[in-house]
Amino acid sequence: MERDIVSIFKTMTKRSKTQLAQIPILDLSDYLNGKPDAQEELAIELRAAMEDTGFYILVNHGIGMCLIEKTLEAAKQFHAQPYEVKMALKGNEHNVGYMPLNSSVSRASQIDIHEPKKPNLVEAFFVKRELHPKHPDVLANKLYRSKNIWPDELLLPGFRSSVIAYCHAMEDLCQRMLPIYAIALNLPSSHFDEPFTEATFSFRMSHYPPTEFGDQDQFGISAHTDSSFLTMLPQGDLPGLEVRLPGQEWQLVIAPEGSIVVNSGDMMRRWTNHRFLSTPHRAINRNYGKDRYAIPFFFDANVDYPMACLPTCHSPDNPPRYAPITYTEYMKWFSQNNYDHVRNNADIFAPNPGVPPTQSVRD
């Protein structure tokens, strides 16, 4: 399906073409095929995307449509289970496990902070890196390095293996993108090798009921910015992601099945000293009478790596805005603010680590 994706864009509506022209399209085919100078050419496109919009659409990325469809089907099967079965897998302080409907509020982002926000009309199942039960971090109950919580194999045969296969594929793609990000930031291509050794990721299998089942003005996920270095969202058959690009109104993202919508988050914005954007977005299922499923993959540095302002992102006239911080330090605060199941398991509430006050304009 890889080369065919590009031709799909040509058949889209005039409105879709206009919107897609504002969200850059990055084609990975030359880079993945080892074409000379492909890294540098792609880095130029990535830099422009991250500095101007904070979003881009990946095509010819090497993730097969069959894997995307299989993972979306796994999400559908999981959420089709009875409520009591899912609640037996309720999420914990590591933010792994099940999150029921109306149990999250987008409090952590500095977006529309003076407007009241309703609980999000979404349920989700979270997975992190699969670790052996006797791994030292698991035995020590190290935050965000726990064992996953899995449904019974007899109830959902093949679910666990399918999810792990998807996570492996997505992590591999994210790792392949790291040299491009480094070059885009005028760093050596290997700069992110150490920070992303045993990288952190969070895979979220989301279910959005049709919006007519929620309250008036209730979103699947209200306006927010992500916490992550980057987020990858493979596209299924139903749209639902809306973005507010710099200087513009909210608009629905229209991207073909099999492409991947990518955005940067607040930890990227901190790390780059506001050079790269963290653009507001939200989710709402306006597909009347249809349930929407989404499989976003959030990718970050090692839990213990201190993210200090990158050397090419500060100067005497532009000093670092933030002190160094680790994934764990940032996510303790972020998760406690957004998720009931994390907040209810917290003994001590984490202080605000410093959230970027502006996410969609350069300053």
C-alpha positions in Angstrom: 0.0 0.0 0.0 3.0 2.3 0.4 3.3 4.2 -2.9 -0.4 4.1 -3.4 -1.0 6.3 -0.4 0.4 9.3 -2.3 -2.1 8.9 -5.1 -5.0 8.8 -2.6 -4.2 12.4 -1.7 -5.0 13.4 -5.3 -8.6 12.2 -5.1 -9.5 14.1 -1.9 -12.0 16.9 -1.7 -11.0 20.5 -2.2 -11.4 21.1 1.6 -9.2 18.2 2.4 -6.5 19.3 0.0 -6.4 22.7 1.6 -6.1 21.3 5.1 -3.4 18.8 4.0 -1.4 21.6 2.4 -1.2 23.1 5.9 -0.1 19.8 7.6 3.1 18.8 5.8 3.4 15.3 4.3 6.7 13.5 4.8 7.5 10.6 2.5 9.9 8.1 4.1 10.5 5.9 1.1 13.9 7.3 0.0 15.2 7.4 3.6 14.1 3.8 4.4 15.6 2.6 1.1 18.9 4.2 1.9 19.0 6.9 -0.8 22.0 9.2 -0.5 21.2 12.6 1.1 17.7 11.4 2.1 18.4 12.0 5.8 19.3 15.6 5.2 16.4 16.3 2.8 13.9 14.7 5.2 15.4 16.7 8.1 14.8 20.0 6.3 11.1 19.0 5.9 10.8 17.9 9.5 12.4 21.1 10.8 9.8 23.2 8.9 7.0 21.0 10.1 8.0 21.1 13.8 8.7 24.9 13.8 5.6 25.9 11.8 2.8 23.5 12.6 3.9 20.9 15.2 2.2 18.2 13.0 3.0 16.2 9.9 1.6 13.2 8.1 3.9 10.2 7.4 3.5 8.1 4.2 5.6 5.2 2.9 6.6 4.5 6.5 6.9 0.8 6.4 4.1 -0.1 8.8 1.7 -2.3 6.9 -2.0 -1.7 6.8 -2.6 -5.2 7.8 -0.9 -4.6 11.2 -2.8 -1.3 11.7 -6.1 -3.0 11.0 -5.3 -6.0 13.2 -4.4 -3.7 16.1 -7.6 -1.6 15.6 -9.6 -4.9 15.6 -7.8 -5.9 18.9 -8.9 -2.6 20.4 -12.5 -3.2 19.3 -12.5 -6.6 20.8 -11.0 -5.4 24.1 -13.6 -2.7 24.5 -16.5 -5.0 23.5 -15.9 -6.9 26.8 -18.3 -6.4 29.7 -17.6 -3.5 31.9 -16.9 -5.7 34.9 -14.3 -7.7 33.0 -12.5 -4.5 31.9 -12.7 -3.0 35.4 -10.8 -6.0 36.7 -7.9 -4.6 34.7 -8.2 -1.1 36.1 -5.2 1.1 35.6 -2.7 1.9 38.3 0.0 4.5 39.2 2.2 3.3 36.3 -0.7 4.2 34.0 -1.0 0.7 32.6 -4.4 -1.0 32.4 -7.9 0.1 31.8 -9.4 3.6 32.0 -13.2 3.7 32.0 -15.3 6.4 30.3 -15.5 9.8 31.9 -12.5 9.2 34.2 -10.0 11.6 32.6 -9.9 15.4 32.3 -7.4 17.3 30.2 -6.0 19.4 33.0 -2.3 19.3 32.4 -2.1 21.5 29.3 -2.1 25.2 29.2 -5.0 25.3 26.7 -8.2 27.1 27.4 -7.3 27.1 31.1 -10.1 29.4 32.1 -12.9 27.3 30.5 -14.5 24.5 32.4 -13.7 21.0 31.0 -16.0 18.1 31.2 -14.7 14.5 31.6 -13.5 13.0 28.4 -15.9 10.7 26.6 -13.3 8.0 26.0 -12.3 4.7 27.5 -8.8 3.3 26.9 -6.4 0.4 27.6 -2.7 1.4 28.3 0.4 -0.7 27.7 4.0 0.1 28.2 7.2 -1.9 27.4 6.8 -5.5 28.2 9.2 -6.5 30.9 10.0 -9.9 32.4 8.2 -10.4 35.8 11.6 -10.8 37.4 13.2 -7.7 35.8 14.8 -5.7 38.6 12.7 -2.6 37.8 9.5 -4.7 38.1 10.6 -6.3 41.4 11.4 -2.8 42.7 8.1 -1.4 41.5 9.9 1.3 39.7 7.5 3.9 38.4 6.7 3.4 34.7 8.8 0.3 34.6 6.2 -2.2 35.9 4.7 -5.3 34.3 1.7 -4.8 32.1 -1.8 -5.8 33.0 -3.2 -8.2 30.4 -6.7 -9.7 29.8 -7.1 -13.4 30.1 -5.7 -15.2 27.0 -8.8 -17.4 27.0 -11.1 -14.4 26.8 -9.0 -12.6 24.1 -6.8 -15.2 22.4 -3.9 -13.6 20.6 -4.5 -10.1 22.0 -1.3 -9.9 24.0 0.9 -11.0 21.1 -0.8 -8.7 18.7 -0.3 -5.7 20.9 3.3 -6.5 21.6 4.0 -6.9 17.8 2.4 -3.5 17.1 4.5 -1.9 19.9 7.7 -3.4 18.5 6.9 -2.1 15.0 6.0 1.4 16.2 9.1 1.7 18.4 11.3 0.6 15.5 9.8 3.4 13.3 10.2 6.0 16.1 13.8 4.9 16.5 14.4 5.3 12.8 13.1 8.9 13.0 15.5 9.9 15.7 18.5 10.7 13.4 16.1 12.9 11.4 15.1 14.8 14.5 18.7 15.2 15.5 19.8 16.6 12.1 16.7 18.9 12.0 18.0 20.4 15.3 21.5 20.8 13.8 22.9 18.0 16.0 24.9 14.9 15.0 22.6 12.2 13.7 23.6 10.0 16.7 22.7 12.6 19.3 19.6 10.9 20.6 21.1 7.4 20.8 21.9 7.6 24.5 18.6 9.4 25.6 16.5 6.8 23.8 18.4 3.6 24.9 15.6 1.5 26.4 13.2 4.2 25.4 9.9 4.8 27.1 6.6 4.4 25.3 3.0 4.3 26.1 0.5 2.6 23.8 -3.2 3.6 24.2 -6.0 1.7 22.7 -8.9 4.2 22.7 -12.6 3.8 22.2 -14.7 6.9 21.4 -18.5 6.3 21.5 -20.5 8.4 19.1 -20.7 12.0 20.4 -24.5 11.9 20.6 -24.1 9.5 23.6 -22.3 12.1 25.6 -23.3 15.4 27.2 -23.6 18.6 25.2 -20.2 20.1 24.3 -18.4 17.0 25.6 -15.4 15.9 23.7 -13.8 12.5 23.3 -10.6 14.3 24.5 -10.9 18.0 25.1 -8.4 20.5 23.9 -4.9 19.6 25.0 -1.3 19.2 24.1 0.5 15.8 24.5 3.2 15.3 27.0 5.5 13.3 24.7 8.6 13.7 22.6 6.5 12.6 19.7 3.1 10.9 19.2 2.3 8.6 16.2 -1.4 8.0 15.3 -1.9 5.5 12.4 -5.1 6.3 10.5 -8.1 4.0 10.4 -11.3 4.4 8.5 -13.0 7.0 10.7 -11.7 10.6 11.4 -11.9 12.3 14.7 -8.7 14.2 15.4 -9.0 18.0 15.2 -6.1 20.4 15.4 -5.7 24.2 16.0 -2.7 25.2 13.9 -0.9 28.4 14.7 -3.2 31.4 13.9 -6.1 29.2 12.8 -9.4 27.8 14.0 -10.1 24.2 14.8 -10.1 21.8 11.8 -10.6 18.1 11.3 -7.6 16.2 10.2 -8.3 14.3 7.0 -5.6 11.7 6.2 -5.8 8.5 4.2 -6.0 5.1 5.9 -2.6 3.7 6.6 -0.8 7.1 6.9 0.4 8.2 10.3 -0.3 11.6 11.8 2.6 12.7 14.0 2.9 15.5 16.5 5.4 16.7 19.1 4.4 17.3 22.7 5.3 19.4 25.7 8.5 17.5 26.6 9.8 18.1 23.1 8.9 21.8 23.4 10.8 22.0 26.8 13.8 20.1 25.4 14.1 22.3 22.4 13.6 25.5 24.4 10.3 26.3 22.5 12.0 25.8 19.1 9.6 23.0 18.2 5.9 23.4 18.7 3.4 21.5 20.8 0.2 22.2 19.0 -3.3 22.0 20.6 -5.6 19.2 19.4 -8.7 17.4 20.5 -10.7 14.3 19.6 -14.4 14.0 19.0 -16.4 11.2 17.3 -18.8 13.0 15.0 -19.4 9.8 12.9 -23.1 9.5 13.8 -24.0 6.0 15.1 -20.4 4.7 14.8 -17.9 3.8 17.4 -14.4 5.1 16.7 -11.2 3.3 17.8 -7.7 4.9 17.8 -4.2 3.4 18.5 -1.8 6.3 19.4 1.8 5.5 20.3 3.5 8.0 22.6 7.4 7.8 22.4 9.8 9.3 24.9 13.3 9.1 26.3 14.5 6.6 28.9 12.7 7.2 32.2 15.9 8.3 34.0 17.5 10.5 31.3 17.8 14.1 32.3 16.5 16.2 29.5 18.5 19.4 29.6 18.0 22.1 27.0 19.6 20.9 23.7 22.9 22.6 22.9 21.6 24.1 19.6 18.5 25.5 21.2 19.9 28.1 23.5 22.3 31.0 23.3 23.3 34.1 25.5 20.3 35.9 24.0 18.0 32.8 24.4 18.8 31.1 27.7 17.3 27.8 28.7 13.7 28.3 30.0 13.6 25.1 32.0 15.8 23.1 34.4 16.7 19.5 33.3 13.9 17.0 33.9 13.4 13.2 33.5 10.4 11.5 32.0 9.4 10.2 35.4 9.5 13.6 37.0 7.3 15.1 34.3 4.9 12.3 33.9 4.2 12.0 37.7 2.6 15.4 37.6 1.0 15.0 34.1 -0.7 11.7 34.9 -1.9 12.7 38.4 -3.6 15.8 36.8 -5.2 13.9 33.9 -6.2 10.4 35.1 -8.4 9.5 38.0 -6.8 6.0 38.3 -3.4 7.5 38.7 -4.5 10.3 41.1 -6.4 7.8 43.3 -3.2 5.7 43.6 -0.9 8.6 44.5 0.5 8.9 48.0 2.3 12.2 47.3 1.2 14.7 44.6 4.0 15.8 42.3 4.7 19.5 41.9 4.2 21.3 38.6 7.4 20.8 36.7 6.9 23.8 34.4 4.5 23.4 31.5 5.1 25.4 28.3 2.7 28.3 28.6 2.5 28.7 24.8 2.3 25.8 22.5 1.3 27.0 19.1 3.4 30.2 18.5 7.1 30.7 18.5 8.3 33.1 21.2 
